[in-house]
Amino acid sequence: MDPASSTVSAVQPSRLACRAGEADYNTADYLDAFSSIDRSIRDLIDGHPPTRSACRSSHKAKVSHASALLSPRRGVTKPSSPPLGPWKPPASPAILSRPPVGSDDDEGGDEAAAVAFLCSGLPHYEGPTPIYYSNLNTSLDAFYRATRNRPRLDDFGTAAVSEDDGEEEHVPEAAWDIPRPPRPSTAAAAVAASLLSPQTLAGSPRDAGLSTYEGWIDFEELQAAVNTALLTSSGSSTVYSIGRRTETDHMVFYAIELNASRPVDDKEGGEWAVQIPKPSVPQDVFESEIVTLAYVNEHTGLPVAQIIAYDFSATNPVGVPYAIVSRMPGEPLAEHWHSLRSRQKRKVLDQIADFIVQLSELQFPLIGSLLAGDGELVIGPLLDARQNEPGYIQNTRLDAYGPFTGTSAYYRAMIAASLEALTVLESPGGGEPSLDRIELETYYSFVERLVVDKYESGPFVLMPESFDLHRFVFDRRTCRLTGIVDWTYSSIRPFVSLVQPPSFTFDDTPRWEPHLLNARLAYRRNLVRYRQWFMAGLQKRAWAALGKEKSLELAQLVCTGYWRYKFESEICENVQYSNPWTFRAIWEHLHPNEEYALWFATSRSKSPTS
């Protein structure tokens, strides 16, 4: 049972007001309820789970037990634990309520509901062997002490992969079982599967809006432009045709084929493709992606698409901006990552570390995006995917996105953008401040504590929007990464933003139920291992390319960079999708001797809008 989708009423301490007709809770009531629930959940997870015989107790005993879980427990010793995360506030006012009591013939139903109800509130709690996030080298020390199973370390101080792949813990598929909707149609299932890939299937419902857009394209002119460009670049007089259409979130691709009756296989890759921005993509975003790819090709050995020809004008004979690019062979890493063995995963992470070392040498004096100037590249304002989304698109200030001369200014601008978007998105009128507003305003105070002073004023480095799984294609047989794809919204950002493990090695703190706790904690420990393997690979690659001193410096940034990564990820996220669990975790990391509940209640009561 997924707590988020169950019928159990979840406690929502982010709202002090109750439904109409009920008395308002004051700050003391809120604090007492919040702290009591925190303690109860910790005690429940750390203690012994109820036996089946206990679940068969009388209805009266069940009611008593469920009530006891929610009642204040004075004098309970608070066990040490990692940061805890609050709930996502609901759209409607929430109340502090107990879960419903099940019937006598529903064996343990109400008790299970109470457990799920409580555990849904502490997704960041990890039981008696917490993960220590502040130092990657010691993150799993509590687990190793408890299991007496510390791995052998390699020469770079991180766990070596054993011959039998035994280092990575097995996580059964059942650990992720949640209620699912009815099976989708075959076409819908194909679209869902293809979302993991850098390109999607043609003719899917996702492509439906492109039919009108294709009416703007003069395909005869496009074919002529392709043949002219390829004749110029390769000297080949072969006549090519425009073939199968695929797409990413922001771009449309047409395969360039020798024979339209023999379409190019996406997994093997053809030689070239035509890239066209979707109608919603601003021209400067497309321009920035193409000039960035050209710059990376010229200054690094990274496997990225080569630019054969381009035209950024929407009034050209083709009718839309376009570029002719080389295609990257290989299969999407996202489709195979979870089936790879530990040694294969480490090989992939070593290659990503090498890519990051190469990109770290592309240094610039400002934070922003590369654009084509008058015969030369210039650094323009930061191009952010949020700029085309509700709330953000209304922000037309010219200086809202830089360029920036410092990391602190960049962080504050990202927070300010979300605050301005929140003003647009929130319903007008008074009332208490939203959880999102309190979080964003508090993030300002985190900036100085999370900036690395040495890199405050640069150098700044060129990088993709993220290093998520869908950015890579690889040779499944050799595990060699054959391409970095999807450079839309690439930009120049702080050095410390680049020198981090790839985003797929971090956890979004999913909710879980007690009987799934061990399996999902094993998954999170595996993520820590991936970050440790990446750190070892980065140090090795940097040592060879940049020297010992620089390699140790980069490894230290990764070792202590967990909270910095989580902070930057949150302030650069659309405010509608921000994670209050992450906010609380960061807050408690920066305020280890303070009570989050007390601070939050006080912040709300002091707010001029409350």
KEMI-612696 format. One record per residue (C-alpha): residue number from 1; chain; x negated, y, z. Coordinates in pm, whole numbers, always signed. Layout:
<rs>
NUM; A; X; Y; Z
...
</rs>
This chain:
<rs>
1; A; +0; +0; +0
2; A; -142; +338; -94
3; A; -84; +591; +186
4; A; -52; +868; -66
5; A; +238; +695; -240
6; A; +413; +533; +55
7; A; +740; +654; +202
8; A; +569; +732; +529
9; A; +586; +1100; +627
10; A; +229; +1225; +647
11; A; +121; +1475; +907
12; A; +27; +1800; +743
13; A; -156; +2020; +994
14; A; -224; +2280; +727
15; A; +119; +2430; +786
16; A; +234; +2556; +1126
17; A; +589; +2635; +1022
18; A; +859; +2366; +1041
19; A; +1169; +2325; +834
20; A; +1453; +2569; +882
21; A; +1642; +2515; +1204
22; A; +1343; +2379; +1396
23; A; +1118; +2569; +1633
24; A; +784; +2691; +1499
25; A; +470; +2528; +1628
26; A; +221; +2769; +1779
27; A; -156; +2742; +1755
28; A; -185; +2532; +2071
29; A; +68; +2279; +1941
30; A; -113; +2255; +1611
31; A; -455; +2211; +1773
32; A; -327; +1947; +2013
33; A; -161; +1746; +1736
34; A; -460; +1772; +1503
35; A; -717; +1665; +1765
36; A; -495; +1385; +1894
37; A; -451; +1233; +1550
38; A; -826; +1256; +1481
39; A; -902; +1067; +1802
40; A; -630; +809; +1748
41; A; -746; +719; +1399
42; A; -1107; +688; +1505
43; A; -1011; +466; +1796
44; A; -789; +258; +1570
45; A; -1059; +197; +1310
46; A; -1333; +136; +1567
47; A; -1114; -94; +1776
48; A; -978; -441; +1706
49; A; -697; -459; +1447
50; A; -366; -597; +1574
51; A; -322; -973; +1534
52; A; -35; -1132; +1346
53; A; +124; -1241; +1674
54; A; +116; -884; +1796
55; A; +292; -779; +1478
56; A; +581; -1009; +1574
57; A; +647; -816; +1893
58; A; +989; -678; +1970
59; A; +1136; -375; +1806
60; A; +1102; -185; +2129
61; A; +733; -267; +2156
62; A; +679; -157; +1796
63; A; +840; +177; +1861
64; A; +629; +221; +2170
65; A; +309; +134; +1985
66; A; +378; +367; +1693
67; A; +463; +648; +1933
68; A; +148; +590; +2134
69; A; -67; +631; +1826
70; A; +69; +979; +1781
71; A; +70; +1092; +2142
72; A; -210; +1306; +2293
73; A; -480; +1105; +2463
74; A; -668; +1323; +2706
75; A; -1016; +1225; +2817
76; A; -1088; +991; +2525
77; A; -1456; +993; +2436
78; A; -1504; +1113; +2082
79; A; -1738; +874; +1898
80; A; -2005; +1017; +1674
81; A; -1897; +1020; +1314
82; A; -1955; +1192; +983
83; A; -1737; +1486; +874
84; A; -1366; +1426; +851
85; A; -1140; +1555; +575
86; A; -796; +1717; +608
87; A; -495; +1646; +393
88; A; -399; +1811; +66
89; A; -118; +2056; +151
90; A; +220; +1969; -4
91; A; +419; +2197; -227
92; A; +693; +2230; +35
93; A; +655; +2315; +407
94; A; +549; +2011; +606
95; A; +644; +1901; +955
96; A; +468; +1703; +1222
97; A; +668; +1383; +1218
98; A; +635; +1019; +1320
99; A; +657; +740; +1064
100; A; +990; +559; +1032
101; A; +1037; +244; +1237
102; A; +1091; -78; +1041
103; A; +1349; -345; +1108
104; A; +1291; -655; +1318
105; A; +1272; -882; +1015
106; A; +1010; -662; +849
107; A; +709; -828; +1005
108; A; +484; -551; +1132
109; A; +630; -308; +880
110; A; +649; -9; +1110
111; A; +311; -80; +1265
112; A; +150; -104; +923
113; A; +327; +217; +829
114; A; +188; +389; +1137
115; A; -164; +270; +1056
116; A; -139; +384; +695
117; A; +13; +712; +812
118; A; -281; +781; +1041
119; A; -559; +657; +816
120; A; -433; +865; +525
121; A; -542; +1166; +727
122; A; -909; +1077; +768
123; A; -1040; +966; +429
124; A; -1394; +1072; +520
125; A; -1418; +858; +834
126; A; -1653; +562; +798
127; A; -1625; +367; +1120
128; A; -1914; +263; +1345
129; A; -2184; +263; +1071
130; A; -2151; +608; +913
131; A; -2346; +730; +614
132; A; -2580; +1019; +695
133; A; -2553; +1257; +403
134; A; -2808; +1522; +504
135; A; -3111; +1309; +417
136; A; -3092; +1057; +134
137; A; -3386; +858; +272
138; A; -3198; +779; +595
139; A; -2839; +777; +466
140; A; -2790; +406; +533
141; A; -2989; +375; +855
142; A; -2683; +307; +1072
143; A; -2575; +27; +838
144; A; -2924; -127; +828
145; A; -2952; -115; +1207
146; A; -2617; -289; +1241
147; A; -2691; -557; +981
148; A; -3067; -583; +1033
149; A; -3095; -599; +658
150; A; -3324; -313; +566
151; A; -3447; -362; +207
152; A; -3807; -376; +99
153; A; -3930; -32; -8
154; A; -4122; +37; -325
155; A; -4424; +266; -359
156; A; -4201; +571; -378
157; A; -4019; +501; -51
158; A; -3688; +377; -187
159; A; -3529; +36; -192
160; A; -3672; -198; -452
161; A; -3433; -404; -662
162; A; -3469; -772; -585
163; A; -3491; -1040; -852
164; A; -3151; -1179; -761
165; A; -2980; -839; -772
166; A; -2883; -889; -408
167; A; -2942; -531; -299
168; A; -2619; -390; -439
169; A; -2318; -498; -233
170; A; -2037; -680; -407
171; A; -1710; -487; -414
172; A; -1412; -703; -519
173; A; -1164; -563; -766
174; A; -892; -615; -506
175; A; -1046; -329; -308
176; A; -885; -87; -552
177; A; -542; -249; -574
178; A; -269; +12; -561
179; A; +94; +7; -676
180; A; +97; +59; -1049
181; A; +373; +181; -1281
182; A; +511; -52; -1549
183; A; +262; -156; -1816
184; A; +245; +111; -2090
185; A; +308; +40; -2455
186; A; +24; -93; -2668
187; A; -41; +248; -2824
188; A; -43; +424; -2488
189; A; -275; +161; -2342
190; A; -517; +213; -2630
191; A; -523; +587; -2566
192; A; -581; +537; -2193
193; A; -871; +301; -2259
194; A; -1026; +537; -2509
195; A; -1038; +827; -2264
196; A; -1353; +671; -2116
197; A; -1526; +712; -2448
198; A; -1672; +1034; -2590
199; A; -1435; +986; -2882
200; A; -1075; +867; -2898
201; A; -863; +674; -3141
202; A; -708; +848; -3437
203; A; -332; +859; -3466
204; A; -276; +858; -3087
205; A; -16; +1076; -2914
206; A; -307; +1288; -2793
207; A; -375; +1382; -3155
208; A; -16; +1483; -3232
209; A; -84; +1856; -3186
210; A; -368; +1841; -3438
211; A; -142; +1773; -3733
212; A; -55; +2141; -3771
213; A; -416; +2239; -3715
214; A; -529; +2009; -3995
215; A; -303; +2205; -4227
216; A; -543; +2498; -4189
217; A; -838; +2291; -4314
218; A; -920; +2285; -4684
219; A; -1061; +1933; -4705
220; A; -1181; +1978; -5062
221; A; -1391; +2275; -4954
222; A; -1510; +2081; -4650
223; A; -1619; +1788; -4865
224; A; -1802; +2025; -5099
225; A; -1976; +2189; -4801
226; A; -2080; +1848; -4668
227; A; -2228; +1734; -4997
228; A; -2415; +2063; -5045
229; A; -2558; +2049; -4691
230; A; -2668; +1686; -4718
231; A; -2819; +1743; -5061
232; A; -3021; +2031; -4918
233; A; -3133; +1848; -4601
234; A; -3203; +1500; -4741
235; A; -3234; +1547; -5115
236; A; -2970; +1279; -5168
237; A; -2729; +1331; -5455
238; A; -2486; +1072; -5318
239; A; -2125; +1190; -5305
240; A; -1978; +1165; -4955
241; A; -1619; +1176; -4837
242; A; -1444; +1287; -4519
243; A; -1332; +983; -4320
244; A; -1183; +878; -3988
245; A; -1085; +1141; -3732
246; A; -1176; +1114; -3364
247; A; -1175; +1365; -3079
248; A; -1306; +1469; -2739
249; A; -1138; +1700; -2491
250; A; -1248; +2007; -2685
251; A; -1365; +1894; -3029
252; A; -1243; +1707; -3338
253; A; -1481; +1489; -3540
254; A; -1453; +1356; -3896
255; A; -1688; +1078; -3998
256; A; -1886; +1142; -4316
257; A; -1863; +823; -4522
258; A; -2012; +684; -4840
259; A; -1688; +505; -4918
260; A; -1356; +599; -4761
261; A; -1240; +237; -4790
262; A; -1523; +129; -4558
263; A; -1488; +347; -4245
264; A; -1780; +405; -4013
265; A; -1789; +194; -3696
266; A; -1793; +432; -3396
267; A; -1997; +192; -3183
268; A; -2270; +149; -3442
269; A; -2255; +513; -3544
270; A; -2280; +660; -3890
271; A; -2542; +910; -3995
272; A; -2335; +1228; -3987
273; A; -2004; +1380; -3883
274; A; -1818; +1708; -3914
275; A; -1748; +1875; -3579
276; A; -1459; +2123; -3554
277; A; -1340; +2299; -3234
278; A; -980; +2248; -3130
279; A; -753; +2554; -3157
280; A; -771; +2617; -2781
281; A; -1151; +2641; -2781
282; A; -1285; +2998; -2811
283; A; -1528; +3060; -3094
284; A; -1814; +3155; -2860
285; A; -1783; +2817; -2682
286; A; -1830; +2631; -3011
287; A; -2110; +2866; -3111
288; A; -2286; +2812; -2778
289; A; -2266; +2433; -2806
290; A; -2420; +2428; -3154
291; A; -2705; +2670; -3078
292; A; -2773; +2487; -2750
293; A; -2803; +2153; -2932
294; A; -3037; +2312; -3185
295; A; -3251; +2458; -2904
296; A; -3267; +2128; -2712
297; A; -3361; +1943; -3032
298; A; -3643; +2186; -3102
299; A; -3791; +2196; -2750
300; A; -3741; +1844; -2608
301; A; -3739; +1481; -2713
302; A; -3390; +1420; -2579
303; A; -3153; +1205; -2787
304; A; -2898; +1468; -2889
305; A; -2719; +1539; -3215
306; A; -2915; +1719; -3486
307; A; -2752; +2018; -3653
308; A; -2750; +1987; -4034
309; A; -2540; +2297; -4113
310; A; -2276; +2517; -3951
311; A; -2040; +2809; -4013
312; A; -1887; +2983; -3710
313; A; -1647; +3200; -3911
314; A; -1277; +3112; -3908
315; A; -1239; +3290; -4243
316; A; -1482; +3070; -4434
317; A; -1357; +2868; -4737
318; A; -1295; +2562; -4516
319; A; -1051; +2763; -4302
320; A; -1197; +2679; -3959
321; A; -1537; +2696; -3789
322; A; -1734; +2373; -3836
323; A; -2073; +2210; -3800
324; A; -2228; +1910; -3972
325; A; -2411; +1703; -3711
326; A; -2585; +1368; -3683
327; A; -2395; +1093; -3506
328; A; -2534; +918; -3198
329; A; -2534; +536; -3222
330; A; -2435; +326; -2924
331; A; -2146; +238; -2696
332; A; -1998; +460; -2425
333; A; -2178; +401; -2096
334; A; -1850; +462; -1911
335; A; -1701; +145; -2056
336; A; -1980; -79; -1923
337; A; -2136; +83; -1615
338; A; -1938; -115; -1359
339; A; -2027; -448; -1523
340; A; -2403; -382; -1528
341; A; -2633; -556; -1282
342; A; -2836; -359; -1028
343; A; -3157; -376; -1228
344; A; -2977; -251; -1539
345; A; -2819; +36; -1348
346; A; -3155; +139; -1213
347; A; -3296; +136; -1566
348; A; -3016; +369; -1678
349; A; -3070; +602; -1381
350; A; -3445; +614; -1454
351; A; -3368; +737; -1806
352; A; -3127; +1002; -1680
353; A; -3400; +1116; -1440
354; A; -3636; +1148; -1737
355; A; -3378; +1358; -1923
356; A; -3351; +1591; -1623
357; A; -3730; +1628; -1598
358; A; -3740; +1733; -1962
359; A; -3455; +1981; -1920
360; A; -3622; +2129; -1610
361; A; -3892; +2268; -1839
362; A; -3639; +2471; -2044
363; A; -3648; +2775; -1815
364; A; -3473; +3111; -1850
365; A; -3455; +3439; -1653
366; A; -3073; +3458; -1627
367; A; -2772; +3237; -1553
368; A; -2532; +3232; -1848
369; A; -2478; +3064; -2185
370; A; -2687; +3062; -2503
371; A; -2531; +3250; -2793
372; A; -2643; +3342; -3142
373; A; -2748; +3707; -3157
374; A; -2876; +3907; -3451
375; A; -3133; +3659; -3575
376; A; -3223; +3536; -3227
377; A; -3076; +3357; -2927
378; A; -2938; +3565; -2642
379; A; -2810; +3481; -2295
380; A; -2446; +3583; -2271
381; A; -2184; +3545; -1996
382; A; -2138; +3199; -1845
383; A; -1883; +3002; -2047
384; A; -1664; +2818; -1797
385; A; -1394; +2566; -1893
386; A; -1166; +2727; -1633
387; A; -1151; +3047; -1838
388; A; -885; +2894; -2062
389; A; -670; +2763; -1776
390; A; -371; +2928; -1601
391; A; -474; +3186; -1345
392; A; -827; +3217; -1481
393; A; -735; +3320; -1833
394; A; -581; +3639; -1693
395; A; -921; +3749; -1561
396; A; -1051; +3981; -1832
397; A; -1324; +4160; -1635
398; A; -1635; +4174; -1852
399; A; -1869; +4110; -1559
400; A; -1670; +3822; -1406
401; A; -1900; +3553; -1547
402; A; -2235; +3728; -1564
403; A; -2503; +3687; -1686
404; A; -2638; +3658; -1330
405; A; -2985; +3737; -1200
406; A; -2954; +3523; -887
407; A; -2803; +3200; -758
408; A; -2611; +3375; -478
409; A; -2444; +3611; -725
410; A; -2344; +3313; -939
411; A; -2193; +3126; -644
412; A; -1998; +3432; -527
413; A; -1868; +3497; -878
414; A; -1736; +3140; -905
415; A; -1554; +3180; -572
416; A; -1418; +3521; -675
417; A; -1285; +3376; -1001
418; A; -1083; +3117; -809
419; A; -954; +3373; -560
420; A; -833; +3594; -844
421; A; -672; +3292; -1011
422; A; -506; +3197; -684
423; A; -352; +3545; -659
424; A; -193; +3487; -999
425; A; -81; +3132; -925
426; A; +61; +3183; -576
427; A; +420; +3293; -532
428; A; +443; +3665; -449
429; A; +551; +3770; -104
430; A; +425; +3746; +251
431; A; +388; +3441; +468
432; A; +95; +3253; +606
433; A; -221; +3222; +395
434; A; -251; +2906; +191
435; A; -510; +2643; +274
436; A; -676; +2715; -62
437; A; -717; +3084; +23
438; A; -865; +3013; +365
439; A; -1110; +2767; +210
440; A; -1220; +3002; -69
441; A; -1270; +3298; +163
442; A; -1472; +3077; +397
443; A; -1688; +2949; +112
444; A; -1834; +3302; +87
445; A; -1996; +3249; +428
446; A; -2153; +2922; +310
447; A; -2347; +3079; +22
448; A; -2650; +3205; +212
449; A; -2681; +2878; +405
450; A; -2677; +2657; +96
451; A; -2894; +2859; -143
452; A; -3253; +2737; -173
453; A; -3456; +3055; -121
454; A; -3740; +2949; -348
455; A; -3501; +2924; -644
456; A; -3268; +3215; -562
457; A; -3410; +3431; -844
458; A; -3496; +3153; -1085
459; A; -3616; +2985; -1285
460; A; -3281; +2887; -1431
461; A; -3238; +2586; -1659
462; A; -3029; +2466; -1952
463; A; -2798; +2171; -1887
464; A; -2468; +2010; -1995
465; A; -2153; +2087; -1798
466; A; -2215; +1764; -1601
467; A; -2399; +1433; -1618
468; A; -2090; +1217; -1591
469; A; -2064; +869; -1740
470; A; -1882; +986; -2052
471; A; -2182; +1201; -2151
472; A; -2393; +900; -2246
473; A; -2396; +631; -2513
474; A; -2631; +335; -2487
475; A; -2752; +10; -2638
476; A; -2568; -254; -2441
477; A; -2833; -518; -2511
478; A; -3136; -319; -2393
479; A; -2964; -67; -2164
480; A; -3148; +210; -2348
481; A; -2962; +541; -2353
482; A; -2927; +637; -2719
483; A; -2752; +970; -2687
484; A; -2634; +1255; -2465
485; A; -2303; +1366; -2611
486; A; -2042; +1634; -2543
487; A; -2239; +1955; -2483
488; A; -1929; +2175; -2480
489; A; -1956; +2433; -2200
490; A; -2326; +2364; -2152
491; A; -2497; +2657; -1984
492; A; -2801; +2795; -1805
493; A; -2757; +2738; -1433
494; A; -2960; +2729; -1110
495; A; -3258; +2494; -1103
496; A; -3111; +2306; -807
497; A; -2789; +2242; -1004
498; A; -2988; +2036; -1254
499; A; -3209; +1848; -1009
500; A; -2937; +1628; -861
501; A; -2823; +1270; -916
502; A; -2559; +1234; -1190
503; A; -2206; +1315; -1079
504; A; -2083; +956; -1109
505; A; -2305; +861; -813
506; A; -2104; +1083; -579
507; A; -1774; +992; -414
508; A; -1448; +1188; -422
509; A; -1355; +1044; -80
510; A; -1049; +840; -180
511; A; -792; +747; +81
512; A; -790; +390; +201
513; A; -603; +154; +429
514; A; -769; -35; +717
515; A; -771; -374; +546
516; A; -958; -221; +252
517; A; -1200; -20; +462
518; A; -1497; -258; +451
519; A; -1482; -312; +75
520; A; -1455; +57; -1
521; A; -1731; +146; +242
522; A; -1949; -106; +57
523; A; -1870; +86; -262
524; A; -1977; +413; -101
525; A; -2301; +255; +22
526; A; -2364; +143; -335
527; A; -2325; +504; -447
528; A; -2593; +600; -195
529; A; -2817; +331; -343
530; A; -2763; +472; -692
531; A; -2871; +815; -569
532; A; -3177; +664; -403
533; A; -3272; +480; -722
534; A; -3229; +801; -918
535; A; -3451; +990; -671
536; A; -3725; +728; -707
537; A; -3699; +744; -1087
538; A; -3708; +1124; -1084
539; A; -4021; +1128; -869
540; A; -4199; +881; -1096
541; A; -4105; +1065; -1416
542; A; -4188; +1407; -1269
543; A; -4522; +1279; -1136
544; A; -4622; +1171; -1487
545; A; -4496; +1487; -1660
546; A; -4540; +1765; -1402
547; A; -4788; +1637; -1145
548; A; -4772; +1505; -790
549; A; -4686; +1831; -611
550; A; -4393; +1912; -840
551; A; -4262; +1555; -825
552; A; -4251; +1568; -445
553; A; -4071; +1900; -461
554; A; -3804; +1768; -697
555; A; -3757; +1454; -489
556; A; -3705; +1669; -179
557; A; -3433; +1871; -356
558; A; -3250; +1547; -430
559; A; -3311; +1405; -83
560; A; -3145; +1700; +93
561; A; -2909; +1813; -182
562; A; -2585; +1627; -103
563; A; -2402; +1918; +63
564; A; -2531; +2167; -190
565; A; -2394; +1949; -471
566; A; -2054; +1912; -303
567; A; -2036; +2287; -240
568; A; -2117; +2385; -598
569; A; -1879; +2123; -737
570; A; -1595; +2265; -529
571; A; -1648; +2634; -602
572; A; -1672; +2559; -976
573; A; -1352; +2348; -972
574; A; -1012; +2481; -1074
575; A; -849; +2598; -751
576; A; -543; +2385; -831
577; A; -758; +2071; -799
578; A; -980; +2166; -507
579; A; -1043; +1899; -245
580; A; -963; +2005; +116
581; A; -1133; +1690; +243
582; A; -1461; +1809; +93
583; A; -1415; +2156; +239
584; A; -1373; +2018; +589
585; A; -1672; +1788; +546
586; A; -1894; +2081; +439
587; A; -1760; +2299; +722
588; A; -1834; +2036; +985
589; A; -2181; +1980; +842
590; A; -2258; +2352; +879
591; A; -2091; +2376; +1222
592; A; -2196; +2055; +1400
593; A; -2113; +2181; +1750
594; A; -1773; +2334; +1674
595; A; -1421; +2195; +1646
596; A; -1271; +2225; +1301
597; A; -915; +2220; +1435
598; A; -979; +2513; +1666
599; A; -1152; +2714; +1396
600; A; -879; +2648; +1141
601; A; -595; +2736; +1375
602; A; -775; +3054; +1484
603; A; -848; +3152; +1123
604; A; -482; +3122; +1034
605; A; -359; +3312; +1340
606; A; -604; +3598; +1274
607; A; -514; +3630; +906
608; A; -340; +3959; +826
609; A; -93; +3771; +604
610; A; +12; +3516; +863
</rs>
